[in-house]
Amino acid sequence: MDYISANLPAIQLDETRDFYSALGFQCTYFSAEWMILEQGSLKLEFFHHPELEPHASWHSACIRVQDLTALYHTWREVNWSLFPQARITEIQSLAEIDLFCVIDINGSLLRCIQHN
């Protein structure tokens, strides 16, 4: 099966793994320079980037799902106070898409979009 996977920076791979673990991702590969996380059919890959400034990050990925509301409610249940630099938005209905966004602990933007 061919696929494309998002490749995002991580200041600390272990802290990034812990954040995404709270969102339900499982680590399937981990080294000093690379990490792969999966949740069902969702896959994110991370490279070690200790010099990254989270507030200046322009990295992003789109996550397209069949049930945006279910994903939103699951991720909304995370104890976000454990990750004060991260945040989640409300679901927005735009002209062409419904989405919510997550800013992870590294400043990367995840656009979670209802797959049509």
N, C-alpha and C positions, 0 to 999 in steps of 0.2 A: 504494500500500500504506500503510495507516494503522499507526501504532505509537506507543508511549510510550517515551521515553528517560529514563534516570536523569540527573539534573542535580546534580552534586556540586561542592563548593567546592575551589579550588586556591589555595594560598598563592602559589606561583610556577608559572605555566602551563608554562614550559619544563622545569622539574624534574619536574613531574607527567607531562608528555609522555614524558620519558626513562624514568621508572619504568614507565609502562604500555607503553612500547615494549619494555622487557625482558620483559613478559608476552605480547608478540606483537601488541599493538595498533598500528594505523597511524593517523597523524594525517590526517584528511580536511578539517579546517578549523581555522585558527588566526588569532586576532587578539589585540589587547592585552587584551580583556575576555572572550573566549569561545574554547572549543576543543571539537572533536568528534573522538573516537577510535573506531575500529572494528576488530573482529577477527571476520571472517566475519559472522555475523548479530548479533553482540554490538555494542552501541553505547552509549558513555558520553559525556555532555557535561559540561563543566566551566566554571564561571564564576570569574573572578578575585576572590579574597577574601584580600587580604594581611594582614588583621587576625585571621584564624582562628587559634585556639589548638588545635593537633592533639590535645592530651590532653583537651580539653573538647568535642571535636566529637561531635555526635550524628547526623551525616549517615550514611545507609546506602543500599544498593541490593541487590536480590536478582538473582542471575544464575542462571537456570534452563537447564540443559543436558541433552542426551540422554546424554552419556557423562561423568559426573562424575569417574570414576577417570582417564580420559585427560587431562582438563583439569587435575586435581590433579597428575599426574605431570609434565605439561608445565610448569606454574607452579612446581612444587617444584624444577625444574632451574635456575631463575633464581638468580643469585649474590646472595642476599639480604643478604650482608655489604656490598654496595654501597649498600644502603638500610637503615641500622640502625634507623630509626624505623618501618619497615614490618615486618609479620610474616604468616606463614601458619600455620594450625592443621592438625592431622591431620583426616582424614575421620572424622566422627562419624555413627553410625547411631542416630537417635532413633526414637521410637515411630512417627512418621508420615513422616519424611524422612531422607535421607542428605545430609550437607552438610559443607563445610569453609568456613573464613572467611579473609579477607584483610583486614588493616588497611593502608590505603595510607599514603603519606608525609604526607598531610594529616589523618590520623586517621579517615578515612571507613571504614566497615565494609562489606565486600562479602560477602554470604552466597551462596555458590555451592551450588546445590541440584540434586539429581538430578531431572530432569523425568520425571514418570510418564505 
